[in-house]
C-alpha cells in the first residue's frame, strides 16, 4: 500500500472522530431488557432425552443454462441422554443417528414444477424474485420444508423428549406452512414434547441496536448477566415484521457462563415453565469444546454437512445414470457446479490460478 494513501485514510478517520464516537456509544444508556436467570436442573440425569434435527444440501449438476439443478438434500437426526458418572456429566447416544437423503430436481421449468409437490412451485415463485441467489434460496427453502416434515414425523411418533430444530421456528408467510406447524404443535402437546428452534447465527435487530441481537447482548450484557440467562422478545416487536410466520416465543439465551455467544431460541408457546425448559436445554450445553452450544446440534451439523464433503462421490454415482439419458460426458461435466450452484470454476478462481 502507498504510505501517502494510508496517511490520508487515517486523517479522514480523525475527521470522523471514530474513537470519540465509540466512547459515546459505550456511555449511552442501554435499553432495559426483560431478562431471566436460571440454573441447571437439580437432578440433571432426569432431564428428557434431546432429539435434534438439522439439514444441509449440495448442488451436484446444472443443465445447459436451463436453470435446472440436481440437488442432494440431507436431514440428520440425533438423540442423546444424560448420565452422571463419578459426579461428572456424560452425554450418551440414546439412539442410532439417522440420515435421510433426498435427491431432487430444482427447476424453474413449468413442466417440471407441474409434476412436483405444490411446495416446489411456491418456493420457485419466491426464489425467482431474486437475481443473484435464487438457486440457493430455492434450495434452502426446500431444505427447511424437509426439516419441518421430519419434525412432524418425530413429534407424532416420540414421547417425553426435547425436540430441537437447527434454526428459528419461522417460515415465509407465502409458504403457507400453517398446517404442518399446527400439527407439529398439537403432536408436541399430546406427547409431552418440548419443542424449540435454536439458531447458529442471526441477523436480526429486534433489540433496536446497530449490532445484531446476539452480538449486542454479548458485548453489553455478558457482565451484567454472568450466568445462565434468557431474554424475552415481546410479541409487539415481532408483529412489526410482515414477511414471516413465527411459530413460537422468541428469546435470546446464554446457556453457559463461558458461552461464546447468545443464541436465538424460539420456544413452543405451549411451554409454560420457561425456566425449567431453558434449564433442560442448558444441561446439554456443558461441552468444554464449545461451551453454551448443544451436543445434539453439534453432531447433527457434522452429519448433515457431510453431504458437501462427499460431493465428488455422489457426482460419480450420478454420471452413470445421466449418461443413460443420452447426454455426452462433456455435457455432464460442463454442468458440474459448486455447493452454491455456481459454475464450478468461477472466473475469480481461474484468474487466481493464472496469477500465481
C-alpha positions in Angstrom: 0.0 0.0 0.0 1.1 3.6 -0.7 2.1 5.2 2.6 0.7 8.6 1.5 -2.7 7.0 0.8 -2.7 5.2 4.2 -2.0 8.5 6.0 -4.9 10.1 4.1 -7.2 7.4 5.3 -6.0 8.0 8.9 -6.6 11.7 8.5 -10.2 11.0 7.3 -10.7 8.7 10.3 -9.6 11.5 12.6 -12.1 13.8 11.0 -14.9 11.2 11.6 -13.9 11.1 15.3 -14.3 7.4 15.3 -12.7 7.0 18.7 -14.9 9.6 20.3 -18.0 8.1 18.7 -17.1 4.7 20.2 -16.7 6.2 23.7 -20.0 8.0 23.3 -21.7 4.7 22.2 -20.2 3.0 25.2 -21.5 5.7 27.5 -25.1 5.7 26.2 -27.8 4.1 28.4 -28.7 0.7 27.1 -32.3 -0.4 26.7 -34.0 -2.2 29.6 -34.4 -5.8 28.7 -36.6 -8.4 30.2 -34.0 -10.9 31.4 -34.4 -14.1 33.5 -31.6 -16.0 35.1 -31.9 -19.8 35.6 -29.8 -22.7 36.8 -29.1 -26.3 35.7 -31.6 -29.0 36.8 -31.2 -30.2 40.4 -31.4 -33.8 39.2 -29.7 -33.5 35.8 -29.9 -37.2 35.0 -33.7 -37.0 34.9 -33.6 -34.5 32.0 -35.6 -35.6 29.0 -33.7 -37.1 26.1 -32.6 -34.5 23.5 -33.6 -35.1 19.8 -32.1 -32.6 17.3 -32.8 -32.1 13.6 -30.5 -30.3 11.1 -30.3 -30.2 7.3 -27.9 -29.4 4.5 -27.7 -29.7 0.8 -25.3 -29.9 -2.1 -25.7 -28.8 -5.7 -24.4 -31.6 -8.0 -25.2 -30.6 -11.6 -26.6 -27.7 -13.6 -28.1 -28.3 -17.0 -27.4 -26.3 -20.2 -28.2 -22.9 -18.7 -31.8 -24.1 -18.2 -32.0 -23.0 -14.5 -32.3 -26.7 -13.6 -30.1 -28.4 -10.9 -29.8 -31.8 -9.3 -29.6 -31.2 -5.6 -29.0 -33.7 -2.8 -30.6 -32.8 0.5 -29.6 -34.4 3.7 -31.6 -34.3 7.0 -29.8 -35.6 10.1 -31.4 -36.7 13.4 -29.5 -37.4 16.7 -30.7 -38.4 20.1 -28.8 -38.0 23.4 -29.5 -38.6 27.1 -27.5 -37.6 30.2 -25.9 -39.9 32.7 -23.9 -38.9 35.8 -20.7 -41.0 36.4 -18.4 -40.1 39.3 -20.1 -36.8 39.6 -19.5 -35.8 36.0 -21.9 -35.2 33.1 -21.7 -37.8 30.4 -23.7 -37.4 27.1 -24.7 -40.8 25.8 -26.1 -41.6 22.4 -29.7 -42.7 23.1 -30.5 -44.0 19.6 -28.6 -44.6 16.4 -28.2 -41.3 14.5 -30.3 -41.2 11.4 -29.6 -39.7 8.0 -32.3 -39.1 5.4 -31.1 -38.3 1.8 -33.5 -36.6 -0.7 -32.1 -36.2 -4.2 -34.3 -33.9 -6.2 -34.5 -31.7 -9.3 -34.9 -28.0 -8.7 -36.0 -26.1 -11.8 -37.9 -23.0 -12.8 -39.3 -25.0 -15.8 -43.1 -25.1 -15.6 -43.3 -28.7 -16.9 -41.0 -29.9 -14.1 -42.8 -27.9 -11.4 -46.2 -29.2 -12.5 -45.1 -32.8 -11.8 -43.8 -32.0 -8.3 -45.5 -31.2 -4.9 -47.0 -27.8 -4.7 -44.3 -26.5 -2.3 -41.8 -26.5 -5.2 -43.9 -24.1 -7.3 -44.5 -21.8 -4.3 -40.8 -21.7 -3.4 -39.8 -21.3 -7.1 -42.1 -18.2 -7.3 -40.4 -16.7 -4.2 -36.9 -17.5 -5.4 -37.4 -16.2 -8.9 -37.7 -12.6 -7.5 -34.0 -12.7 -6.6 -31.5 -12.1 -9.3 -28.3 -13.4 -7.8 -29.1 -16.0 -5.1 -32.3 -17.6 -6.4 -30.8 -21.1 -6.7 -29.7 -21.1 -3.0 -32.9 -19.5 -1.9 -34.8 -22.2 -3.8 -32.7 -25.0 -2.2 -32.7 -23.6 1.4 -36.5 -23.3 1.5 -37.0 -26.9 0.2 -34.5 -28.0 2.8 -36.5 -26.3 5.6 -39.6 -27.9 4.3 -37.9 -31.3 4.6 -36.8 -30.4 8.1 -40.3 -29.5 9.1 -41.7 -32.7 7.7 -39.1 -34.6 9.8 -40.2 -32.6 12.9 -43.8 -33.5 12.1 -42.9 -37.3 11.9 -40.8 -37.3 15.1 -43.4 -35.3 17.1 -46.1 -37.9 16.1 -44.0 -41.0 17.0 -42.0 -40.0 20.1 -42.9 -39.0 23.6 -41.3 -37.4 26.6 -38.4 -35.7 24.9 -36.9 -32.3 24.0 -37.1 -31.7 20.2 -34.8 -29.1 18.8 -34.6 -27.8 15.2 -31.5 -26.1 14.0 -32.7 -22.6 13.1 -35.6 -20.4 14.0 -39.2 -21.6 14.0 -40.3 -19.3 11.3 -41.4 -19.6 7.7 -42.2 -17.2 4.8 -45.9 -16.4 5.1 -46.3 -17.2 1.4 -45.2 -20.8 2.0 -48.4 -21.5 4.0 -46.7 -23.9 6.4 -49.5 -23.4 8.9 -50.9 -26.9 8.6 -47.6 -28.5 9.1 -46.7 -26.4 12.2 -50.1 -26.7 13.7 -49.8 -30.4 13.5 -46.3 -30.4 15.0 -47.5 -28.2 17.9 -50.5 -30.5 18.5 -48.3 -33.6 18.4 -45.9 -32.0 20.9 -48.7 -31.1 23.3 -50.2 -34.6 23.1 -46.9 -36.4 23.5 -45.3 -34.2 26.2 -42.5 -33.0 23.8 -40.7 -29.7 24.5 -40.2 -28.0 21.1 -37.7 -25.2 20.2 -35.6 -23.9 17.3 -32.1 -22.7 18.1 -30.2 -20.6 15.5 -26.4 -20.8 15.0 -26.4 -17.1 14.0 -28.9 -14.3 13.5 -29.1 -11.1 11.5 -32.0 -9.6 13.5 -32.0 -6.2 15.3 -35.1 -6.8 17.5 -33.4 -5.1 20.4 -33.1 -1.9 18.4 -29.3 -1.6 18.1 -27.0 -1.4 15.1 -25.4 -4.6 16.3 -27.2 -7.9 15.7 -29.1 -9.0 18.8 -26.7 -11.9 19.7 -23.6 -9.7 19.4 -25.3 -6.8 21.2 -26.2 -9.0 24.2 -22.7 -10.4 24.4 -21.0 -7.0 24.1 -23.1 -5.1 26.6 -24.8 -7.7 28.9 -22.3 -10.5 29.4 -21.0 -8.9 32.6 -24.5 -7.8 33.7 -25.7 -11.4 33.5 -22.6 -13.6 34.1 -24.5 -16.8 34.5 -27.3 -18.7 32.6 -29.8 -16.1 31.3 -32.6 -15.8 28.7 -34.1 -12.6 27.3 -37.7 -12.5 26.1 -38.5 -10.5 22.9 -42.0 -9.0 23.2 -44.6 -10.1 20.7 -45.3 -6.4 19.8 -41.8 -6.2 18.3 -42.3 -9.3 16.2 -45.6 -8.2 14.9 -43.9 -5.3 13.1 -42.4 -7.7 10.6 -44.8 -8.9 7.9 -42.8 -11.5 5.9 -42.7 -14.4 8.3 -44.9 -16.6 10.4 -43.2 -17.2 13.8 -44.2 -20.5 15.4 -43.1 -19.8 19.0 -42.0 -17.2 21.5 -38.6 -15.6 20.6 -35.8 -15.4 23.1 -32.1 -15.0 23.2 -30.2 -17.2 25.7 -26.8 -17.7 27.3 -26.5 -21.4 28.2 -23.1 -21.4 29.9 -21.2 -18.9 32.0 -18.4 -19.1 29.4 -20.6 -19.3 26.4 -19.0 -17.9 23.2 -22.3 -16.2 22.2 -26.0 -15.8 22.9 -28.3 -17.9 20.8 -31.8 -17.1 19.4 -34.2 -19.7 20.8 -37.8 -19.9 19.5 -39.9 -21.8 22.1 -43.2 -23.5 21.6 -45.9 -21.3 23.2 -47.4 -24.3 24.9 -44.4 -24.5 27.2 -45.4 -22.6 30.3 -42.4 -23.2 32.6 -39.7 -21.4 30.7 -37.2 -21.6 33.5 -37.4 -25.4 33.6 -37.3 -25.6 29.8 -34.1 -23.4 29.4 -32.6 -25.3 32.3 -33.1 -28.6 30.5 -31.5 -27.3 27.3 -28.6 -25.9 29.2 -28.0 -29.3 30.7 -26.9 -30.4 27.2 -24.7 -27.3 26.7 -21.9 -28.1 29.1 -19.5 -29.4 26.4 -16.0 -27.9 27.1 -15.2 -27.9 23.3 -17.9 -25.3 22.6 -19.5 -24.2 25.9 -23.0 -22.9 25.6 -23.8 -24.9 22.4 -25.8 -28.1 22.5 -24.2 -31.5 22.0 -27.0 -32.7 19.7 -26.8 -29.7 17.4 -23.1 -30.2 17.1 -23.5 -33.7 15.9 -26.4 -33.2 13.6 -24.5 -30.3 12.0 -21.5 -32.6 11.4 -23.7 -35.3 9.9 -25.7 -33.0 7.7 -22.8 -31.1 6.2 -21.1 -34.4 5.2 -23.4 -34.2 2.1 -21.0 -31.5 0.9 -17.8 -33.3 2.0 -18.7 -36.3 -0.2 -19.8 -34.3 -3.2 -17.4 -35.9 -5.7 -18.5 -39.5 -4.9 -22.2 -38.5 -5.4 -21.3 -36.9 -8.8 -19.6 -40.1 -10.0 -22.6 -42.1 -9.0 -24.9 -39.9 -10.9 -22.8 -39.7 -14.1 -23.7 -43.3 -15.0 -27.4 -42.5 -14.7 -27.1 -39.2 -16.6 -25.3 -41.0 -19.5 -28.4 -43.1 -19.8 -30.3 -40.0 -20.9 -28.1 -39.7 -23.9 -26.0 -36.9 -22.6 -22.4 -36.9 -23.5 -19.7 -37.0 -20.8 -18.6 -33.4 -21.9 -22.2 -32.1 -21.4 -22.4 -33.7 -18.0 -19.1 -32.5 -16.7 -19.8 -29.0 -18.1 -22.8 -29.0 -15.7 -20.7 -29.5 -12.6 -21.3 -26.8 -10.0 -20.1 -25.8 -6.6 -22.2 -26.2 -3.5 -23.9 -22.8 -4.2 -25.0 -23.9 -7.7 -22.5 -21.7 -9.4 -20.1 -22.7 -12.2 -17.5 -24.9 -10.5 -14.5 -22.8 -11.5 -15.6 -19.2 -11.3 -13.7 -16.5 -13.2 -12.2 -15.3 -9.9 -10.8 -18.8 -9.3 -9.4 -19.1 -12.8 -7.8 -15.6 -12.5 -6.3 -16.5 -9.2 -4.8 -19.7 -10.7 -3.1 -18.0 -13.6 -1.9 -15.1 -11.5 0.2 -17.3 -9.2 
